Amino acid sequence: MATTVSVTWVGVILSFIATFALNMTYFSAKGLYPAWVRALGQDPQRNAERGQSSNMAPAFTLVTIGLFVQAFVMDWIIQAAHALYGHDVSFIGGIGIGAGVGAGIAAAASLGHRVFSGQGLRVWIIEVGADILGLALMGAILSFWH
């Protein structure tokens, strides 16, 4: 059985943009940013002031690259599921695949990092919440092309 993998660039770009917007909202001042910073043992106001006076371009560049890579890999995973099961991946199936990748790979992999760094479970829960939601959103969007 020969299968080919082709990148659905429109889906990759749209899922990247949607997930970037989700993360901006998730970690906004009215979102979970204050709770996340407090869980890290920092003052949200002081941290925001420090962030305004520093160059955030390197951080946003790396986040952009990381989210784009996630969208690209999710496209491949959705295509693999399509090839494996022999039928299109539904919208709900895309959400499930994305959430499964988020919980089973992203969240599980980062658990040890947070625990051994002393940052604890609260930081981990807040951070992986964004990862799971973002990958579920990517899976939902990419399901329209598979």
N, C-alpha and C positions, 0 to 999 in steps of 0.2 A: 504494500500500500504506500504509494508515494504521496506525500503532502508537501505543500510549499507554504512558507510563511511570508506574508507580505505585510508591510506596515500600513495601517490605516491612519495616515497622517492627520486627517481631519479629526478623527476620534481621539488620537493621541493629544493633539493640540487643544481640543475642547475639554478633554478630561483634565489636562494640566491646568488650564485657566480656571476651571470650576473648582478644582482642589486647592489651587493657590488662593482663590477668593474664600473658600471654606476655612482655610487655615488663618487667613487674615481676620476673619470674623471670630473664629474659635479663640484665638489668642489676642483679641482686642481688649481695650480697657473695659469695655462693657461685657466682655466674654470671660474666659477663664484665665486671662493674663494675671490679674491681681492674686487669685488663689494659687496659681502656679508659682509666682514669684515668692509669695509668702511660704509656700511649701519648700522652696529652695532656701529659706531662711533669710530672705532679703526684703527690703522695704519697697513696695511697688512704686511709690512716688519718687523715691530717690533713684531707683533703677530706671524709671522713665526719663528722669532728668539727665542721668548719665548717658542714656541711649540717644537723647536728642543732641548731646554735645559731641558724640562720636560718629565716626564714619561707619554706617551700617551697610555700605555697598558690598563688602566682602561676604557678610553674613547672608544678605539677600541673594547674592550671586550663587553661593553654595546651595541655598534652599531651592532656588530656581533649577539648578542643575539636578539636584536630588529628586525633585518632584517630576521633572521631565523624564528622568531615568525610570522612575516608578511608573509613569504613564506608558512609556515604551514597553517595559517588562509586563505590565498588566495587559497590554494589547496582545503580547505573545502568549500569555497564560490563557486569556480568553480564547484565542485561536486554537491553542492546544486542547482546551476543553471541547471546543467545537469539533475538532478532528477526532478526539477520543470517543465522544458520544454520538457522532454522526448526525447531529442536528443543531440548529441554531441555539445559541445561548439566549435565554429569555432575559427580560429586564430584571426579574427577581433572581434568576440564576446569576446574572452579573453582579448583583448586590451581594449574593451569598459567596461567590468566588472571591470578590474583593474583600469582604469582611473576614473570610477564612484566611486569606493571605495576610490580612492585617493582624488578626489575632494569633494565627498559627505560626507566622514567620516574624513579622515586625515586632509584635508585642512580646512574643516568647524570647526573641533574640535580645531585646533590650532590657529584659527583667534583671538579668545578672549585672548589667552595667549600672543600673540604678541602685540595686541593693548593695553591691560591693563598693560603689562610690560614696555610700552613706546618704544618698539623696532620698531613699525610702520609697515606699509603695505609693504614697500620695502623688509624688512627682511622676512616677511611672504611670499611674492611672490617668492623670491629666494628659500626659504626652501621648500615650498610646491610644487614648480616646480619639485624638485628632488623626492619628495614623489609620485606625480602623475605619473611621468615618470617611476619610479621604480615599482610601483604597476601595471601599464599598461604592462611593460615588464614581470613581474611575471605572469600576466594573460595570455599574449601571449604564454609564454613558457609552462605554465601548461595546456593550451588548447590542447596540443598535447596528453595528457593522458586522456582527457575527451571528 
